[in-house]
Amino acid sequence: MLAPDGISLSGVCKTFSGRGKVVEALRNVTLSCPTGSFTAIVGPSGCGKSTVMRVALGLELADEGDVCIAGKAPMQAANAGETGVAFQDAALLPWRSVRSNVEVPLEVLRRSIVKESEHIQNMIDLVGLSGFEDALPGELSGGMRQRVAIARALVTHPRILFMDEPFGALDQILRRQMNLELQRIWTEIGSTALLVTHGIDEAVFLADRVVVMHGNPGQIVDVIDIEFSRPRVATLFSDPEFHKVCDHITEVLHDG
């Protein structure tokens, strides 16, 4: 039985229609992410990775199948502030400061900013932006903007953290630094995490399990357990066993 803070998709199917075509985006996708776990989804562009996440978030409705997020329907979980999300585009409001951007989800949920003031600061501190509370997005680097987006995703005390290519726009060096930071943040907050990424090395470094998808139609073809101990350190990226796991996932991706 799935724990109440987990993610469950069972037999999910989704099609899109347009311009005289019907595209089968997802076929019979079944995925269970236990409480406190970190799951990564990898696959080629257009395989349905982001559609899985959008269905889990309630941004798309499944044509068939069941979706349960933190013991609720996706939109119920979102409206209760039990899900947080960070996308590739940080999507910060350019006229609002770092602190003010982090406050946005609390405003949407009509929670007291005053009562949450200490928690807001704690999230800014957690992502390493102490001293930048009053900075505007245009004054921040790309990595710093993504840190703001992660703090914003965490400010509602979410049980589930969704991330869709949050570091996809960053260069390789900064991306690896952010992988280390994300591992630290996730370890401290203890949320169940689901990451969509094109980066196989990123998935293997961060996740407990890597879900491999193929497209046309989008479906899960393998789930690979990642057994490296935590906390994972930067030297793991050069470990032969790490590369062996990455190579195996690459082979699964290229099969079929």
Buried (B, 14 or more C-beta within 10 A) or exposed (E): EBBEBBBBBBEBBBEEEEEEEEBBBBBBBEBBBBBBBBBBBBBBEEBBBBBBBBBBBBBBEBBEBEBBBBBBEBBBBBBBBBBBBBBBBBEBEEEBBBBBBBBBBBEEEEBEEEEBEEBBBBBBEBBBBEEBBEBBBEEBEBBBBBBBBBBBBBBBBBBBBBBBBBBBBBEEEBBBBBBBBBBBBBEEBEBBBBBBBEBBBBBBBBBBBBBBBBBEBBBBBBEBEBEBEEEBEEEBBEEEEBEEBBEBBEEBBEEE
